[in-house]
Amino acid sequence: MADEFDWQGTLQLAVDTGSCYAAMAFDTEGTFYGSYPLDAEGNYKHNVWGGEYAYETNVTQEDGSEAAATVDEVENLIKLISGRKGDVPAGVGIRIDQVKYLHIKSMKSEKFSVTPPGAEEEQEITIDDTHVLRAGSKGALVMVRGGYMFICLHDASDPKQQVPGASEAICGVSYWCSGADPE
């Protein structure tokens, strides 16, 4: 499915709702499928850096000192969604697009009734795991469903881009990717 699916167009649907300013999709093993929006040259404006694109940065240690650390954002997100957040190196934290987020909460098996963008009827969508992250006025939702990890970046100070709206936007992406819940 991943080879023929229109990831860019589907992620654009989420952003076009106005509930988030960027959306990304991976599988739960870390394979990248897409990110929207693109810049004028057609490159991804937002990304999750990992593997060969891991980067070095200074992080604050427990004693207050600074030390260099390698940040693999994809690997750390996989640790988060697989219940191993404690395995993320101290000081590195959960980062998306080189922004360090505070993990606010996790929720299991959330059910949504939404009309996905482009669909004609309301659909029942159950998200396996939801992780709410915050960095100042920046918010991020990491939602897992059907073997896919969807990331939605939103402006937490914008009333239209609060967690409920961003959640519904990602539910729409997961609907087009995996379908509605079985009846």
Backbone as CSV, one residue per row, in Angstrom:
resi,resn,N_x,N_y,N_z,CA_x,CA_y,CA_z,C_x,C_y,C_z
1,MET,0.815,-1.198,0.000,0.000,0.000,0.000,0.852,1.252,0.000
2,ALA,1.935,1.248,0.750,2.741,2.455,0.901,3.297,2.938,-0.435
3,ASP,3.601,2.008,-1.360,4.183,2.401,-2.639,3.212,3.157,-3.527
4,GLU,1.924,2.818,-3.480,0.967,3.419,-4.391,0.081,4.483,-3.749
5,PHE,0.120,4.606,-2.468,-0.744,5.540,-1.745,-0.264,6.977,-1.924
6,ASP,-1.186,7.910,-2.087,-0.854,9.329,-2.255,-0.659,9.979,-0.879
7,TRP,0.520,9.788,-0.303,0.799,10.318,1.038,0.762,11.835,1.050
8,GLN,1.396,12.470,0.063,1.432,13.947,0.046,0.028,14.523,-0.015
9,GLY,-0.797,14.008,-0.908,-2.154,14.514,-1.051,-2.982,14.284,0.206
10,THR,-2.785,13.131,0.833,-3.550,12.819,2.041,-3.096,13.679,3.211
11,LEU,-1.791,13.878,3.356,-1.284,14.748,4.420,-1.719,16.191,4.183
12,GLN,-1.796,16.591,2.927,-2.276,17.927,2.599,-3.714,18.108,3.071
13,LEU,-4.544,17.066,2.965,-5.920,17.150,3.453,-5.954,17.548,4.921
14,ALA,-5.054,16.953,5.722,-5.005,17.271,7.153,-4.635,18.737,7.372
15,VAL,-3.615,19.214,6.669,-3.164,20.594,6.827,-4.232,21.568,6.315
16,ASP,-4.882,21.203,5.225,-5.902,22.084,4.644,-7.114,22.276,5.553
17,THR,-7.294,21.420,6.570,-8.398,21.639,7.515,-8.163,22.883,8.367
18,GLY,-6.894,23.336,8.435,-6.545,24.472,9.283,-6.294,24.076,10.725
19,SER,-6.394,22.797,11.037,-6.212,22.313,12.409,-4.760,22.037,12.763
20,CYS,-3.883,22.063,11.760,-2.450,21.870,12.004,-1.691,22.553,10.870
21,TYR,-0.407,22.828,11.106,0.368,23.476,10.047,1.313,22.519,9.339
22,ALA,1.423,21.284,9.830,2.244,20.273,9.161,1.757,18.892,9.582
23,ALA,1.906,17.935,8.669,1.552,16.550,8.961,2.600,15.645,8.334
24,MET,2.936,14.563,9.036,3.932,13.608,8.569,3.444,12.193,8.820
25,ALA,3.944,11.251,8.027,3.548,9.853,8.194,4.764,8.939,8.108
26,PHE,4.776,7.950,8.993,5.803,6.913,9.063,5.088,5.603,9.347
27,ASP,5.790,4.481,9.166,5.257,3.273,9.770,5.872,3.174,11.162
28,THR,5.402,2.230,11.954,5.850,2.163,13.346,7.262,1.612,13.489
29,GLU,7.891,1.249,12.373,9.312,0.856,12.380,10.206,2.032,12.004
30,GLY,9.596,3.163,11.623,10.364,4.364,11.310,10.522,4.671,9.834
31,THR,9.914,3.880,8.942,9.989,4.179,7.508,9.161,5.426,7.217
32,PHE,9.786,6.395,6.579,9.161,7.679,6.277,8.329,7.569,5.010
33,TYR,7.082,8.102,5.045,6.217,8.085,3.871,5.949,9.460,3.294
34,GLY,5.943,10.500,4.121,5.692,11.812,3.562,5.534,12.875,4.620
35,SER,5.608,14.124,4.154,5.449,15.292,5.008,4.825,16.389,4.160
36,TYR,3.942,17.152,4.760,3.328,18.269,4.061,3.257,19.426,5.043
37,PRO,3.546,20.647,4.657,3.706,21.168,3.309,5.139,21.059,2.789
38,LEU,5.271,21.406,1.513,6.570,21.473,0.853,6.953,22.938,0.688
39,ASP,8.267,23.201,0.564,8.701,24.574,0.303,8.655,24.844,-1.201
40,ALA,9.068,26.029,-1.618,8.987,26.441,-3.025,9.795,25.532,-3.946
41,GLU,10.853,24.897,-3.413,11.689,24.004,-4.224,11.181,22.560,-4.203
42,GLY,10.079,22.302,-3.489,9.539,20.948,-3.425,10.131,20.089,-2.325
43,ASN,10.895,20.697,-1.416,11.464,19.964,-0.285,10.507,20.016,0.905
44,TYR,10.639,19.048,1.791,9.802,19.030,2.988,10.147,20.223,3.877
45,LYS,9.121,20.946,4.333,9.344,22.062,5.252,9.595,21.562,6.674
46,HIS,9.043,20.403,7.007,9.184,19.835,8.354,9.558,18.369,8.205
47,ASN,10.370,17.886,9.145,10.820,16.504,9.058,11.118,15.976,10.450
48,VAL,11.293,14.686,10.521,11.772,14.030,11.726,13.108,13.432,11.329
49,TRP,14.164,13.854,12.010,15.528,13.514,11.608,15.994,12.258,12.319
50,GLY,16.484,11.308,11.535,16.974,10.077,12.133,17.830,9.298,11.167
51,GLY,18.372,8.166,11.653,19.231,7.332,10.817,20.430,8.123,10.349
52,GLU,20.648,8.136,9.042,21.793,8.878,8.495,21.633,10.382,8.674
53,TYR,20.441,10.835,9.029,20.189,12.263,9.231,20.129,12.650,10.708
54,ALA,20.549,11.733,11.583,20.662,12.081,13.004,21.667,13.235,13.105
55,TYR,21.566,14.020,14.154,22.415,15.203,14.258,22.978,15.336,15.664
56,GLU,24.029,16.129,15.773,24.669,16.424,17.055,24.123,17.744,17.585
57,THR,23.898,17.778,18.888,23.489,19.019,19.534,23.961,18.979,20.978
58,ASN,24.001,20.125,21.616,24.333,20.175,23.043,23.063,19.993,23.848
59,VAL,23.147,19.166,24.884,22.007,18.934,25.772,22.444,19.196,27.201
60,THR,21.478,19.602,28.010,21.743,19.864,29.420,21.722,18.553,30.191
61,GLN,22.764,18.315,30.959,22.878,17.115,31.793,22.172,17.344,33.125
62,GLU,22.015,16.279,33.908,21.349,16.382,35.213,22.045,17.362,36.151
63,ASP,23.379,17.497,36.021,24.123,18.406,36.898,24.128,19.849,36.388
64,GLY,23.419,20.102,35.257,23.340,21.453,34.709,24.389,21.752,33.660
65,SER,25.360,20.888,33.489,26.392,21.105,32.472,25.851,20.742,31.087
66,GLU,26.555,21.190,30.063,26.189,20.885,28.679,27.118,19.800,28.151
67,ALA,26.574,18.926,27.323,27.377,17.882,26.683,26.805,17.617,25.296
68,ALA,27.684,17.238,24.374,27.239,16.910,23.021,26.511,15.570,23.043
69,ALA,25.468,15.468,22.227,24.708,14.222,22.119,24.235,14.060,20.678
70,THR,24.152,12.824,20.245,23.572,12.526,18.941,22.076,12.355,19.119
71,VAL,21.305,13.021,18.272,19.853,12.955,18.350,19.325,12.214,17.123
72,ASP,18.659,11.105,17.377,17.961,10.355,16.332,16.471,10.469,16.669
73,GLU,15.824,11.467,16.071,14.433,11.767,16.407,13.509,10.587,16.110
74,VAL,13.749,9.899,14.986,12.899,8.774,14.605,13.002,7.659,15.640
75,GLU,14.214,7.291,16.001,14.434,6.225,16.987,13.762,6.564,18.320
76,ASN,13.864,7.816,18.744,13.263,8.216,20.021,11.736,8.234,19.957
77,LEU,11.166,8.585,18.798,9.709,8.503,18.653,9.248,7.052,18.692
78,ILE,10.003,6.157,18.095,9.656,4.730,18.146,9.696,4.241,19.594
79,LYS,10.676,4.695,20.356,10.725,4.334,21.780,9.484,4.860,22.502
80,LEU,9.066,6.083,22.190,7.876,6.667,22.815,6.633,5.835,22.508
81,ILE,6.394,5.540,21.222,5.157,4.850,20.847,5.155,3.382,21.254
82,SER,6.334,2.825,21.540,6.389,1.420,21.957,6.484,1.283,23.474
83,GLY,6.234,2.390,24.198,6.215,2.325,25.659,7.582,2.310,26.308
84,ARG,8.607,2.740,25.574,9.970,2.739,26.118,10.530,4.158,26.222
85,LYS,9.690,5.098,26.609,10.133,6.495,26.712,11.329,6.629,27.649
86,GLY,11.408,5.778,28.670,12.532,5.818,29.601,13.866,5.472,28.964
87,ASP,13.836,4.880,27.762,15.078,4.545,27.056,15.637,5.704,26.236
88,VAL,14.889,6.804,26.147,15.373,7.984,25.427,16.480,8.607,26.274
89,PRO,17.643,8.892,25.665,18.756,9.441,26.447,18.373,10.710,27.216
90,ALA,18.820,10.788,28.458,18.561,11.961,29.303,19.071,13.213,28.596
91,GLY,18.291,14.266,28.653,18.677,15.539,28.045,18.293,15.645,26.580
92,VAL,18.192,14.521,25.887,17.845,14.552,24.465,16.350,14.760,24.306
93,GLY,15.553,13.961,24.996,14.107,14.105,24.956,13.502,13.741,23.620
94,ILE,12.222,14.009,23.499,11.492,13.749,22.264,11.582,15.011,21.412
95,ARG,12.149,14.858,20.221,12.333,15.998,19.322,11.702,15.689,17.971
96,ILE,11.111,16.716,17.397,10.553,16.651,16.058,11.009,17.903,15.332
97,ASP,11.625,17.720,14.168,12.123,18.842,13.369,13.064,19.733,14.183
98,GLN,13.895,19.089,14.992,14.929,19.718,15.822,14.363,20.610,16.924
99,VAL,13.109,20.383,17.304,12.490,21.079,18.434,12.265,20.047,19.530
100,LYS,12.724,20.363,20.736,12.539,19.461,21.876,11.182,19.716,22.514
101,TYR,10.393,18.639,22.620,9.043,18.721,23.172,8.977,18.087,24.552
102,LEU,8.077,18.598,25.356,7.740,18.006,26.641,6.589,17.039,26.403
103,HIS,6.718,15.822,26.896,5.657,14.824,26.756,4.597,15.133,27.811
104,ILE,3.403,15.532,27.371,2.323,15.922,28.278,1.543,14.712,28.755
105,LYS,1.077,13.888,27.817,0.326,12.702,28.214,0.218,11.726,27.056
106,SER,-0.136,10.487,27.409,-0.396,9.426,26.438,-1.786,8.878,26.703
107,MET,-2.452,8.474,25.636,-3.784,7.887,25.763,-3.845,6.649,24.881
108,LYS,-4.516,5.625,25.357,-4.675,4.373,24.615,-6.087,4.275,24.061
109,SER,-6.194,3.707,22.883,-7.461,3.315,22.269,-8.540,4.404,22.363
110,GLU,-8.245,5.527,21.724,-9.222,6.625,21.669,-10.115,6.473,20.450
111,LYS,-11.418,6.602,20.648,-12.383,6.472,19.556,-12.870,7.862,19.149
112,PHE,-12.886,8.114,17.845,-13.340,9.382,17.297,-14.459,9.123,16.294
113,SER,-15.428,10.002,16.251,-16.444,10.018,15.194,-16.174,11.276,14.391
114,VAL,-15.658,11.097,13.186,-15.252,12.241,12.370,-15.707,12.051,10.931
115,THR,-15.857,13.168,10.250,-16.053,13.135,8.806,-14.716,13.541,8.194
116,PRO,-13.948,12.561,7.711,-12.627,12.886,7.161,-12.736,13.818,5.962
117,PRO,-11.747,14.693,5.763,-11.769,15.568,4.594,-11.928,14.736,3.322
118,GLY,-12.876,15.119,2.495,-13.106,14.395,1.251,-14.098,13.244,1.374
119,ALA,-14.462,12.859,2.592,-15.455,11.790,2.796,-16.841,12.417,2.899
120,GLU,-17.846,11.626,2.601,-19.209,12.150,2.637,-19.919,11.883,3.944
121,GLU,-19.478,10.873,4.689,-20.179,10.486,5.910,-19.232,10.428,7.090
122,GLU,-19.805,10.563,8.269,-19.043,10.414,9.506,-18.542,8.970,9.620
123,GLN,-17.337,8.816,10.124,-16.709,7.504,10.268,-16.255,7.303,11.708
124,GLU,-16.242,6.065,12.146,-15.691,5.714,13.457,-14.231,5.334,13.259
125,ILE,-13.356,6.019,13.972,-11.918,5.788,13.872,-11.381,5.568,15.284
126,THR,-10.714,4.450,15.511,-10.069,4.210,16.802,-8.563,4.345,16.614
127,ILE,-7.977,5.256,17.363,-6.530,5.468,17.347,-5.933,4.597,18.453
128,ASP,-4.921,3.797,18.094,-4.313,2.875,19.062,-3.639,3.611,20.213
129,ASP,-2.803,4.594,19.876,-2.058,5.367,20.875,-2.006,6.824,20.437
130,THR,-2.150,7.722,21.397,-2.003,9.154,21.145,-1.019,9.713,22.166
131,HIS,-0.076,10.520,21.691,0.901,11.167,22.567,0.836,12.665,22.306
132,VAL,0.580,13.425,23.367,0.468,14.877,23.277,1.791,15.478,23.733
133,LEU,2.391,16.310,22.878,3.686,16.931,23.150,3.538,18.443,23.065
134,ARG,4.403,19.161,23.800,4.330,20.631,23.799,5.727,21.227,23.930
135,ALA,5.970,22.309,23.191,7.205,23.093,23.278,6.800,24.559,23.161
136,GLY,6.544,25.201,24.294,6.065,26.577,24.261,4.706,26.631,23.578
137,SER,4.577,27.438,22.523,3.303,27.517,21.807,3.197,26.460,20.703
138,LYS,4.239,25.652,20.538,4.199,24.589,19.527,3.645,23.324,20.156
139,GLY,2.735,22.695,19.436,2.194,21.429,19.882,2.459,20.361,18.844
140,ALA,2.502,19.129,19.295,2.651,17.997,18.382,1.794,16.853,18.898
141,LEU,1.126,16.199,17.982,0.394,14.977,18.297,1.066,13.849,17.542
142,VAL,1.320,12.768,18.240,1.853,11.565,17.618,0.772,10.511,17.827
143,MET,0.194,10.061,16.722,-0.917,9.112,16.806,-0.567,7.858,16.026
144,VAL,-0.889,6.705,16.610,-0.561,5.417,16.001,-1.866,4.685,15.695
145,ARG,-1.930,4.170,14.456,-3.092,3.375,14.058,-2.701,2.444,12.923
146,GLY,-2.996,1.178,13.095,-2.812,0.210,12.017,-1.392,0.085,11.500
147,GLY,-0.406,0.206,12.378,0.984,0.077,11.951,1.608,1.349,11.411
148,TYR,0.861,2.447,11.451,1.371,3.734,10.977,1.456,4.724,12.135
149,MET,2.441,5.616,12.042,2.616,6.699,13.010,2.383,8.006,12.255
150,PHE,1.417,8.777,12.733,1.087,10.064,12.126,1.470,11.170,13.089
151,ILE,2.092,12.213,12.561,2.517,13.345,13.388,1.858,14.598,12.847
152,CYS,1.289,15.347,13.748,0.621,16.593,13.401,1.274,17.698,14.230
153,LEU,1.797,18.719,13.581,2.348,19.883,14.284,1.301,20.988,14.249
154,HIS,1.090,21.607,15.406,0.070,22.646,15.462,0.509,23.781,16.376
155,ASP,-0.130,24.928,16.185,0.130,26.112,17.007,-0.820,26.045,18.196
156,ALA,-0.301,25.701,19.354,-1.140,25.510,20.547,-1.789,26.803,21.017
157,SER,-1.334,27.969,20.531,-1.954,29.234,20.923,-3.091,29.638,19.980
158,ASP,-3.269,28.907,18.888,-4.333,29.189,17.918,-5.555,28.355,18.285
159,PRO,-6.695,28.996,18.596,-7.883,28.243,19.013,-8.314,27.160,18.017
160,LYS,-8.089,27.374,16.723,-8.479,26.380,15.723,-7.510,25.194,15.702
161,GLN,-6.310,25.382,16.237,-5.308,24.324,16.187,-5.088,23.687,17.561
162,GLN,-6.135,23.556,18.336,-6.027,22.875,19.622,-6.038,21.362,19.387
163,VAL,-5.765,20.603,20.423,-5.636,19.152,20.305,-6.859,18.492,19.656
164,PRO,-8.108,18.830,20.025,-9.231,18.128,19.382,-9.257,18.284,17.857
165,GLY,-9.049,19.483,17.361,-9.051,19.692,15.913,-7.901,18.993,15.231
166,ALA,-6.730,19.064,15.830,-5.567,18.388,15.264,-5.773,16.870,15.271
167,SER,-6.391,16.348,16.327,-6.681,14.913,16.397,-7.602,14.495,15.264
168,GLU,-8.634,15.279,15.009,-9.561,14.950,13.928,-8.882,15.001,12.564
169,ALA,-7.962,15.947,12.381,-7.236,16.031,11.106,-6.424,14.760,10.876
170,ILE,-5.755,14.278,11.917,-4.964,13.058,11.780,-5.861,11.838,11.631
171,CYS,-7.022,11.832,12.283,-7.980,10.733,12.077,-8.372,10.647,10.604
172,GLY,-8.529,11.807,9.960,-8.847,11.821,8.534,-7.753,11.169,7.710
173,VAL,-6.488,11.468,8.027,-5.368,10.839,7.321,-5.411,9.326,7.541
174,SER,-5.630,8.908,8.787,-5.627,7.471,9.067,-6.803,6.774,8.388
175,TYR,-7.922,7.465,8.222,-9.065,6.890,7.514,-8.692,6.584,6.072
176,TRP,-8.071,7.553,5.390,-7.715,7.334,3.985,-6.618,6.291,3.839
177,CYS,-5.845,6.093,4.881,-4.763,5.111,4.851,-5.254,3.710,5.225
178,SER,-6.075,3.598,6.280,-6.449,2.293,6.827,-7.948,2.008,6.820
179,GLY,-8.775,2.964,6.432,-10.213,2.760,6.451,-10.827,3.031,7.810
180,ALA,-12.138,2.913,7.868,-12.866,3.110,9.128,-12.724,1.862,10.000
181,ASP,-13.152,1.970,11.233,-13.170,0.807,12.116,-14.124,-0.237,11.531
182,PRO,-13.799,-1.521,11.689,-14.750,-2.547,11.251,-16.031,-2.454,12.082
183,GLU,-17.147,-2.735,11.451,-18.428,-2.653,12.172,-18.694,-3.903,12.964
